């Protein structure tokens, strides 16, 4: 396959955001008089963002009458510390440098809201800048919809069949596959023991970022 672009999820794939996401959750839980959660419990659901963390911390799902208020409060807490402890995973910059050397375009497709991505991405210290950043609210629908995937392809001028999408969640694999991309699961990401990854539509799985180079 002629790979012209590699597109990545952000949380749990390029960047370890769990400490800051977990910190926001625990500050909110403490403020509301609820018990805080251990990071061991937070990490596997960090890729599910605000909704997943609110469900973990308070048992409130998206259909609950109080969910909208909890989401607003969580995002306000995250605003106060979204870049305190977030760092790139080991090996990410080495991978990006090699992609750049090979002339392979790279970009980000995340469900994280633009209000955070447009400030966080420049602070992460990428060895070379992404060609495109698509946030969870850039298009009318977020992953697992194909709309963010196709939008990214349009922006970089590369057809989906020439793209690889790397992520750590089922919705990442589904969105990439449905868009016509080759999908690669990042095993170092926020994957829960209960996740049945064998049923996810991933073409391959890798244990560290630079393993991707063997697949291109």
C-alpha contacts under 8 A as a table, 3 or more apart, distances in Angstrom:
res1	aa1	res2	aa2	distance
1	X	162	X	7.34
1	X	216	X	7.46
2	X	162	X	5.94
2	X	216	X	7.81
3	X	6	X	7.53
3	X	104	X	7.30
3	X	162	X	4.85
3	X	163	X	5.75
3	X	164	X	6.97
3	X	216	X	6.26
4	X	103	X	7.77
4	X	104	X	5.14
4	X	105	X	6.24
4	X	158	X	7.17
4	X	162	X	5.42
4	X	163	X	6.08
5	X	104	X	5.23
5	X	105	X	4.43
5	X	106	X	5.47
5	X	107	X	7.82
5	X	158	X	7.32
5	X	162	X	6.58
5	X	163	X	4.77
5	X	164	X	6.41
6	X	104	X	7.09
6	X	105	X	6.29
6	X	106	X	4.81
6	X	107	X	6.63
6	X	163	X	5.61
6	X	164	X	4.75
6	X	165	X	5.92
6	X	166	X	7.42
7	X	106	X	5.46
7	X	107	X	4.72
7	X	108	X	5.45
7	X	109	X	6.66
7	X	163	X	7.08
7	X	164	X	6.11
7	X	165	X	4.80
7	X	166	X	6.29
8	X	13	X	6.95
8	X	14	X	7.05
8	X	106	X	7.69
8	X	107	X	6.24
8	X	108	X	4.83
8	X	109	X	5.92
8	X	110	X	7.76
8	X	165	X	5.67
8	X	166	X	4.79
8	X	167	X	6.01
9	X	12	X	7.54
9	X	13	X	5.67
9	X	14	X	6.78
9	X	108	X	5.84
9	X	109	X	5.27
9	X	110	X	5.10
9	X	165	X	7.78
9	X	166	X	6.28
9	X	167	X	4.92
9	X	168	X	7.47
9	X	172	X	7.29
10	X	13	X	5.39
10	X	14	X	5.01
10	X	15	X	5.79
10	X	108	X	6.48
10	X	109	X	7.01
10	X	110	X	5.55
10	X	167	X	7.85
11	X	14	X	6.42
11	X	15	X	5.36
11	X	16	X	6.20
11	X	17	X	5.77
11	X	18	X	7.83
11	X	46	X	7.52
11	X	47	X	5.79
11	X	110	X	7.51
12	X	15	X	5.73
12	X	16	X	5.45
12	X	17	X	6.85
12	X	18	X	7.73
12	X	46	X	7.52
12	X	47	X	6.14
12	X	167	X	7.69
12	X	168	X	6.32
12	X	188	X	7.47
12	X	189	X	4.34
12	X	190	X	5.36
13	X	16	X	7.44
13	X	89	X	7.57
13	X	166	X	7.36
13	X	167	X	5.65
13	X	168	X	6.04
13	X	186	X	6.20
13	X	188	X	7.41
13	X	189	X	5.55
14	X	88	X	5.76
14	X	89	X	5.97
14	X	92	X	6.40
15	X	86	X	6.68
15	X	87	X	5.56
15	X	88	X	4.22
15	X	89	X	5.52
15	X	124	X	7.94
16	X	19	X	7.54
16	X	86	X	5.56
16	X	87	X	5.53
16	X	88	X	5.98
16	X	89	X	6.05
17	X	20	X	5.68
17	X	21	X	6.20
17	X	46	X	7.66
17	X	82	X	7.97
17	X	85	X	7.39
17	X	86	X	4.76
17	X	87	X	7.03
18	X	21	X	5.03
18	X	22	X	5.70
18	X	39	X	7.95
18	X	42	X	7.15
18	X	43	X	5.64
18	X	46	X	5.63
18	X	86	X	7.49
19	X	22	X	5.08
19	X	23	X	5.90
19	X	39	X	7.43
19	X	85	X	6.27
19	X	86	X	6.87
20	X	23	X	4.95
20	X	24	X	6.24
20	X	78	X	7.12
20	X	81	X	6.24
20	X	82	X	5.53
20	X	83	X	6.90
20	X	84	X	6.53
20	X	85	X	5.96
20	X	86	X	6.39
21	X	24	X	5.24
21	X	25	X	6.36
21	X	46	X	6.91
21	X	49	X	7.79
21	X	78	X	6.48
21	X	82	X	7.10
22	X	25	X	5.01
22	X	26	X	6.11
22	X	37	X	7.96
22	X	39	X	6.71
22	X	42	X	6.08
22	X	43	X	7.77
22	X	46	X	7.68
22	X	53	X	7.92
23	X	26	X	5.20
23	X	27	X	6.10
23	X	78	X	7.82
23	X	81	X	7.91
24	X	27	X	5.25
24	X	28	X	6.25
24	X	74	X	6.47
24	X	75	X	7.92
24	X	77	X	5.00
24	X	78	X	4.91
24	X	81	X	7.23
25	X	28	X	5.17
25	X	29	X	6.14
25	X	36	X	7.90
25	X	53	X	6.85
25	X	54	X	7.36
25	X	57	X	7.12
25	X	74	X	6.44
25	X	77	X	7.55
25	X	78	X	7.93
26	X	29	X	4.95
26	X	30	X	5.98
26	X	36	X	5.03
26	X	37	X	6.48
27	X	30	X	5.20
27	X	31	X	6.14
27	X	36	X	7.96
27	X	77	X	7.11
28	X	31	X	5.04
28	X	32	X	6.28
28	X	73	X	7.23
28	X	74	X	6.44
28	X	77	X	6.79
29	X	32	X	5.11
29	X	33	X	6.16
29	X	34	X	4.93
29	X	35	X	6.37
29	X	36	X	5.94
29	X	57	X	6.98
29	X	58	X	7.71
30	X	33	X	5.02
30	X	34	X	5.58
30	X	35	X	6.55
30	X	36	X	6.42
31	X	34	X	7.60
34	X	58	X	7.78
36	X	57	X	7.40
37	X	41	X	6.59
37	X	42	X	6.80
37	X	57	X	6.73
38	X	41	X	5.37
38	X	42	X	6.41
39	X	42	X	4.76
39	X	43	X	5.87
40	X	43	X	5.70
40	X	44	X	7.45
41	X	44	X	6.41
41	X	45	X	7.53
42	X	45	X	5.64
42	X	46	X	6.03
42	X	53	X	7.20
42	X	56	X	7.71
43	X	46	X	5.17
43	X	190	X	5.87
44	X	47	X	7.37
44	X	190	X	4.51
44	X	191	X	5.16
44	X	192	X	4.67
45	X	48	X	5.49
45	X	49	X	7.49
45	X	52	X	6.10
45	X	53	X	6.58
45	X	56	X	7.92
45	X	190	X	6.40
45	X	191	X	7.43
45	X	192	X	7.06
46	X	49	X	5.58
46	X	52	X	7.20
46	X	53	X	6.74
46	X	190	X	6.30
47	X	52	X	7.96
47	X	168	X	7.63
47	X	169	X	7.01
47	X	190	X	5.95
48	X	51	X	6.51
48	X	52	X	4.78
48	X	53	X	7.07
49	X	52	X	5.56
49	X	53	X	6.19
49	X	111	X	7.94
49	X	112	X	7.24
50	X	53	X	5.20
50	X	54	X	5.98
50	X	71	X	6.42
50	X	74	X	6.84
50	X	75	X	7.33
51	X	54	X	5.27
51	X	55	X	6.25
51	X	61	X	6.97
51	X	62	X	6.80
51	X	71	X	7.14
52	X	55	X	5.16
52	X	56	X	6.21
52	X	61	X	7.94
53	X	56	X	4.92
53	X	57	X	6.01
54	X	57	X	5.12
54	X	58	X	5.68
54	X	59	X	6.81
54	X	60	X	6.13
54	X	61	X	7.27
54	X	70	X	7.14
54	X	71	X	7.38
54	X	74	X	7.83
55	X	58	X	5.54
55	X	59	X	4.37
55	X	60	X	4.69
55	X	61	X	5.29
56	X	59	X	5.76
56	X	60	X	7.86
57	X	60	X	8.00
60	X	63	X	7.98
60	X	64	X	5.95
60	X	66	X	7.53
60	X	67	X	6.22
61	X	64	X	5.53
61	X	67	X	6.51
62	X	67	X	5.75
62	X	68	X	7.85
63	X	67	X	7.05
64	X	67	X	5.28
65	X	68	X	7.35
66	X	69	X	5.52
66	X	70	X	6.35
67	X	70	X	5.06
67	X	71	X	6.08
68	X	71	X	5.12
68	X	72	X	6.32
69	X	72	X	5.20
69	X	73	X	6.25
70	X	73	X	5.09
70	X	74	X	5.99
71	X	74	X	5.04
71	X	75	X	6.12
72	X	75	X	5.32
72	X	76	X	6.23
73	X	76	X	5.07
73	X	77	X	6.36
74	X	77	X	5.14
74	X	78	X	6.19
75	X	78	X	4.90
75	X	79	X	5.98
76	X	79	X	5.04
76	X	80	X	6.76
77	X	80	X	5.33
77	X	81	X	7.10
78	X	81	X	5.34
78	X	82	X	5.23
79	X	82	X	5.67
79	X	116	X	7.73
81	X	84	X	5.35
82	X	85	X	7.83
82	X	86	X	7.37
82	X	116	X	7.52
82	X	120	X	7.53
83	X	86	X	5.34
83	X	120	X	6.45
83	X	123	X	7.79
86	X	124	X	7.79
87	X	124	X	6.30
88	X	92	X	6.55
88	X	93	X	7.92
88	X	124	X	6.54
88	X	125	X	7.91
89	X	92	X	5.81
90	X	93	X	7.74
90	X	209	X	7.86
91	X	94	X	5.24
91	X	95	X	6.25
91	X	208	X	7.13
91	X	209	X	5.63
91	X	210	X	6.36
92	X	95	X	5.19
92	X	96	X	6.25
92	X	209	X	5.71
92	X	210	X	7.38
93	X	96	X	4.97
93	X	97	X	5.99
93	X	126	X	6.19
93	X	127	X	5.66
94	X	97	X	5.18
94	X	98	X	6.37
94	X	210	X	7.20
95	X	98	X	5.25
95	X	99	X	6.24
95	X	209	X	6.28
95	X	210	X	5.22
95	X	212	X	7.95
95	X	213	X	7.59
96	X	99	X	5.01
96	X	100	X	6.10
96	X	106	X	7.56
96	X	127	X	6.99
96	X	128	X	7.15
97	X	100	X	5.09
97	X	101	X	6.18
97	X	127	X	6.48
97	X	128	X	7.05
98	X	101	X	4.89
98	X	102	X	6.21
99	X	102	X	5.11
99	X	103	X	6.23
99	X	104	X	5.04
99	X	105	X	7.12
99	X	106	X	7.54
100	X	103	X	5.02
100	X	104	X	5.67
100	X	105	X	6.85
100	X	128	X	7.68
101	X	104	X	7.60
105	X	130	X	7.89
105	X	131	X	6.63
106	X	130	X	5.64
106	X	131	X	5.95
106	X	132	X	7.57
107	X	130	X	4.63
107	X	131	X	5.24
107	X	132	X	4.85
107	X	133	X	5.94
107	X	152	X	7.96
108	X	130	X	6.85
108	X	132	X	6.22
108	X	133	X	4.71
108	X	134	X	6.07
109	X	133	X	5.99
109	X	134	X	4.66
109	X	135	X	6.15
109	X	136	X	7.86
109	X	148	X	6.79
109	X	149	X	7.06
109	X	152	X	7.44
110	X	133	X	7.89
110	X	134	X	6.19
110	X	135	X	5.07
110	X	136	X	5.74
110	X	143	X	7.85
111	X	135	X	5.53
111	X	136	X	3.59
111	X	137	X	7.32
111	X	142	X	5.95
111	X	143	X	6.59
112	X	116	X	6.92
112	X	117	X	6.53
112	X	135	X	5.69
112	X	136	X	5.13
112	X	137	X	7.90
113	X	116	X	5.77
113	X	117	X	6.40
113	X	135	X	5.50
113	X	136	X	5.05
113	X	137	X	5.75
114	X	117	X	4.91
114	X	118	X	5.72
114	X	135	X	5.17
114	X	136	X	6.85
114	X	137	X	6.47
114	X	138	X	7.09
115	X	118	X	6.23
115	X	119	X	7.22
116	X	119	X	5.54
116	X	120	X	5.86
117	X	120	X	4.99
117	X	121	X	5.62
117	X	135	X	6.75
118	X	121	X	6.03
118	X	122	X	7.25
119	X	122	X	6.11
119	X	123	X	6.96
120	X	123	X	5.27
120	X	124	X	6.52
121	X	124	X	5.46
121	X	125	X	7.95
122	X	125	X	6.72
122	X	126	X	7.65
126	X	129	X	6.15
130	X	133	X	6.76
131	X	156	X	6.81
132	X	152	X	6.51
132	X	155	X	6.91
132	X	156	X	6.90
133	X	152	X	7.59
134	X	138	X	5.90
134	X	148	X	6.44
134	X	151	X	7.85
134	X	152	X	6.57
135	X	138	X	5.11
135	X	139	X	7.88
135	X	142	X	7.99
135	X	148	X	7.88
136	X	139	X	7.19
136	X	141	X	7.42
136	X	142	X	5.00
136	X	143	X	7.48
136	X	148	X	7.82
137	X	140	X	6.62
137	X	141	X	7.01
137	X	142	X	6.62
138	X	148	X	7.34
139	X	142	X	6.87
139	X	147	X	6.47
139	X	148	X	5.97
139	X	151	X	7.61
140	X	147	X	7.49
141	X	145	X	6.05
141	X	147	X	6.36
141	X	148	X	7.25
142	X	145	X	5.64
142	X	146	X	7.93
142	X	147	X	7.16
142	X	148	X	6.34
143	X	146	X	6.60
143	X	147	X	7.72
143	X	148	X	6.86
143	X	171	X	5.99
143	X	172	X	6.63
143	X	175	X	5.86
144	X	171	X	4.58
144	X	172	X	6.36
144	X	174	X	5.94
144	X	175	X	4.53
145	X	148	X	7.00
145	X	149	X	7.96
145	X	175	X	5.64
146	X	149	X	5.14
146	X	150	X	6.12
146	X	175	X	5.15
146	X	176	X	7.12
146	X	178	X	6.47
146	X	179	X	5.41
147	X	150	X	5.28
147	X	151	X	6.00
148	X	151	X	5.02
148	X	152	X	6.18
149	X	152	X	5.27
149	X	153	X	6.41
149	X	175	X	7.10
149	X	176	X	6.81
149	X	179	X	6.50
150	X	153	X	5.02
150	X	154	X	6.18
150	X	160	X	7.22
150	X	179	X	6.73
151	X	154	X	5.10
151	X	155	X	6.26
152	X	155	X	5.09
152	X	156	X	6.32
153	X	156	X	5.32
153	X	157	X	5.74
153	X	158	X	5.23
153	X	159	X	5.95
153	X	160	X	6.28
154	X	157	X	5.03
154	X	158	X	6.71
154	X	159	X	7.68
158	X	162	X	6.72
158	X	163	X	7.42
159	X	162	X	5.63
159	X	163	X	6.99
160	X	163	X	5.09
160	X	179	X	6.49
160	X	180	X	5.44
160	X	181	X	5.09
161	X	180	X	5.52
161	X	181	X	5.14
161	X	182	X	7.20
162	X	181	X	7.03
163	X	181	X	5.39
163	X	182	X	6.50
164	X	176	X	7.91
164	X	181	X	5.56
164	X	182	X	4.71
164	X	183	X	5.79
164	X	184	X	7.21
165	X	172	X	7.76
165	X	173	X	7.67
165	X	176	X	5.88
165	X	181	X	6.47
165	X	182	X	6.20
165	X	183	X	4.95
165	X	184	X	6.14
166	X	172	X	7.53
166	X	173	X	7.83
166	X	183	X	6.02
166	X	184	X	4.75
166	X	185	X	5.84
166	X	186	X	6.45
167	X	172	X	5.42
167	X	173	X	6.84
167	X	183	X	7.93
167	X	184	X	6.62
167	X	185	X	5.37
167	X	186	X	5.53
167	X	189	X	7.88
168	X	172	X	6.79
168	X	173	X	7.99
168	X	185	X	5.46
168	X	186	X	4.96
168	X	187	X	6.66
168	X	188	X	7.78
168	X	189	X	5.20
168	X	190	X	6.33
168	X	191	X	6.61
169	X	172	X	5.24
169	X	173	X	6.71
169	X	185	X	7.64
169	X	190	X	7.56
169	X	191	X	6.96
170	X	173	X	5.24
170	X	174	X	6.13
170	X	197	X	7.51
170	X	200	X	5.73
170	X	201	X	7.67
171	X	174	X	4.95
171	X	175	X	5.91
172	X	175	X	5.30
172	X	176	X	6.10
173	X	176	X	5.27
173	X	177	X	5.96
173	X	183	X	5.71
173	X	184	X	7.27
173	X	185	X	7.20
173	X	200	X	6.56
173	X	201	X	5.51
173	X	202	X	5.58
174	X	177	X	5.21
174	X	178	X	5.95
174	X	200	X	7.35
174	X	201	X	6.04
175	X	178	X	5.25
175	X	179	X	6.10
176	X	179	X	5.18
176	X	180	X	6.43
176	X	181	X	5.15
176	X	182	X	6.82
176	X	183	X	5.92
177	X	180	X	5.19
177	X	181	X	5.36
177	X	182	X	6.41
177	X	183	X	6.24
177	X	201	X	6.70
177	X	202	X	7.69
178	X	181	X	7.47
182	X	202	X	7.81
182	X	203	X	6.35
183	X	201	X	7.44
183	X	202	X	5.03
183	X	203	X	5.24
183	X	204	X	6.74
184	X	202	X	5.55
184	X	203	X	5.85
184	X	204	X	4.87
184	X	205	X	5.29
184	X	206	X	7.13
185	X	202	X	6.11
185	X	203	X	7.99
185	X	204	X	6.31
185	X	205	X	4.46
185	X	206	X	6.29
186	X	189	X	5.72
186	X	205	X	6.12
186	X	206	X	5.53
186	X	207	X	6.46
186	X	208	X	7.30
186	X	209	X	7.64
187	X	191	X	7.33
187	X	205	X	6.52
187	X	206	X	5.84
187	X	207	X	5.08
187	X	208	X	7.41
188	X	191	X	7.86
188	X	207	X	5.96
188	X	208	X	6.64
191	X	195	X	6.61
192	X	195	X	5.26
196	X	199	X	5.88
196	X	200	X	7.21
197	X	200	X	5.08
202	X	205	X	7.06
206	X	209	X	7.17
206	X	211	X	5.86
206	X	212	X	6.63
207	X	211	X	6.91
208	X	211	X	5.62
208	X	212	X	7.78
209	X	212	X	5.90
210	X	213	X	5.73
210	X	214	X	7.96
211	X	214	X	5.73
211	X	215	X	7.48
212	X	215	X	5.38
212	X	216	X	6.84
213	X	216	X	5.43
